[in-house]
Amino acid sequence: MLARSSLARATVAAPATLGRAPAGARNMATLREIELRLKSVRNIEKITKSMKMIASTKLAKAQRAMNSGKEYGVANVEVFDHAKSDQPSENKIIIVISSDKGLCGGIHSSVTKATRRLLAGAPDAPIKTDVSPDTPIFIVGDKSKAQLSRATGGNLRMTFNQIGKDVPTFSDASAVTDLIIKSGVPFDSAIIVYNKFVSAISYESAAVEVKGEKALKESDGFKAYEMEDDVTKDLAEFSLANAIFSALTEAHACEISARRNAMDNASKNATDMIGSLQMQYNRGRQAAITNELVDIITGASAL
């Protein structure tokens, strides 16, 4: 009878004993998680370092293209300085220059915020000019489109993408200009909002105003000469294409520089995280080894 009771108690207690996790199971699971996270962070570090290297290689090419593109902008400024007009432009449009790519810090948010300040008439707007809150907006790049469509979706007239995947060309600027003119939105001047290249580690939002055909005709500099209508129209379209090309090349250089800096910071953060996780892993592993040694020594002492 006593043997049967002992057998029954042993049978009831057996499942709990068999199902119980080992003493170091929690520690082993934690070490495994840390090991997997270490592997993930190391892979991310390899990617960010590669992207930084690629951006550094592209930056020199982008800066050369920017310096060439700026010559077009200088020619525009020279024309508009000699074609000043006191009459205000009634119809204006805003052209926002960004890109479709991310992983480059807050460079797209920079032009988005500048556009919002411009529409709100803020004193820190990138250019001093009168712009109504319902001014039509044309956007180059999906990133700024996604940001501006939430707050100023009613102002959007046309968006462009797949521009700036490589170094922008004058053909890209000409295509954008042609579609803006064919959109049917009347304008006397166009305000181009873009990122201005300051140095390899900094940039700032800027804006430039390009006069349209009507504003050029009414300027004193053009009234002094007898010119055909087609000449003024072609000059206005060419000036807008010049300004867009100059802004595209400068914004592209800013984007490449910002991406290089962002990937550099990401690589440094990954390195710091790897060091922290490695120390945490070593401490956990040492604790697990110590616990096992204690169990072994305790068992040996008991025997």
Secondary structure by P-SEA (a helix, b strand, c coil): caaaaaaaaaaaaaaaaaaccccaaaaaaaaaaaaaaaaaaaaaaaaaaaaaaaaaaaaaaaaaaaaaaaaaaaaaaaaaaaccccccccbbbbbbbbcccccccaaaaaaaaaaaaaaacccccccccccccccbbbbccaaaaaaaaacccccccccccccccccccaaaaaaaaaaaaaccccccbbbbbbbbbccccccccbbbbbbcaaaaaacaaaaaccccaaaaaaaaaaaaaaaaaaaaaaaaaaaaaaaaaaaaaaaaaaaaaaaaaaaaaaaaaaaaaaaaaaaaaaaaaac
